[in-house]
Every structure is written in C-alpha cells, then in structure tokens.
C-alpha cells in the first residue's frame, strides 16, 4: 500500500495497543528512586499499551453486544462500516490509554516498579485527587461542627 501522509499510515495501522500516534511519557522518578530509567520507560510503554489493548477490547465487545441486541432493521446490524468503526475504536483506545483515563497502566506500574515514599506515591499518580481529598478532609470537621 502507498500512503501519502503520516495520518494515513497511522490509520492503516490502527490496532489497539500499538499506540499509533500516542506519545508515552514515563512518570518522573521520585527522589531516592533506584529504578533504571530505561526499565521505567519500557515498563511505562508496556503498561500503556496494555491499557490501550484492554480499552480497545472492551469497546469491541460493547459494539458486538450492541449489534447482537439491535433490531433487524437497525443501522447497528449493518456491517458495511464495521472496519472503520473498529479502527475508530482502536484510535480512541490509544488516545484514552495515552491519557491514562482508566488507570490500568498506573495499577500495572505500581506492581512493576518499587514503591515510592508514601508522601509522593499518591501525588505522582493522582495529584489532583490528593489535593481534592485533602481539601475535603479539611472542610469535613467544619461542616460537622456547623450541623451540631
């Protein structure tokens, strides 16, 4: 096949887990971390690829379920655009995995890489969640006192 643009090449290779155009950036090492940066980068890439594969497979199963439950005259039963929909599912899976939307890659990395110090471990993976929970913890005693 002859492709004229990089986008065409990426679409032709749109298989979930191959990260066609998604850049994978490894997590920053915590102070005192002894993990080899090359190992960290490979582990991060593998974890994100697995998350992409997982999301892609889930999207394919959801589409198959929708097709199986659809009425006979439903557009979902039409298999004309199935290849394009599969490709779109794979590209969506790659993008979601690149953003670590499901947290599967983070869970794998927590198992593959040694534990970081307790204070920085949670902030490396979910810094916005930590600040939200800290704010909630500070406001909770005040709201309880106001109710009494």
C-alpha positions, 0 to 999 in steps of 0.5 A: 500500500502507498500512503501519502501522509503520516495520518494515513499510515497511522490509520492503516495501522490502527490496532489497539495497543500499538499506540499509533500516534500516542506519545508515552511519557514515563512518570518522573522518578521520585527522589531516592528512586533506584529504578533504571530509567530505561526499565521505567520507560519500557515498563511505562510503554508496556503498561500503556499499551496494555491499557490501550489493548484492554480499552480497545477490547472492551469497546469491541465487545460493547459494539458486538453486544450492541449489534447482537441486541439491535433490531433487524432493521437497525443501522447497528446490524449493518456491517458495511462500516464495521472496519472503520468503526473498529479502527475508530475504536482502536484510535480512541483506545490509544488516545484514552490509554495515552491519557491514562483515563482508566488507570490500568497502566498506573495499577500495572506500574505500581506492581512493576516498579518499587514503591515510592515514599508514601508522601509522593506515591499518591501525588505522582499518580493522582495529584489532583485527587490528593489535593481534592481529598485533602481539601475535603478532609479539611472542610469535613470537621467544619461542616460537622461542627456547623450541623451540631 
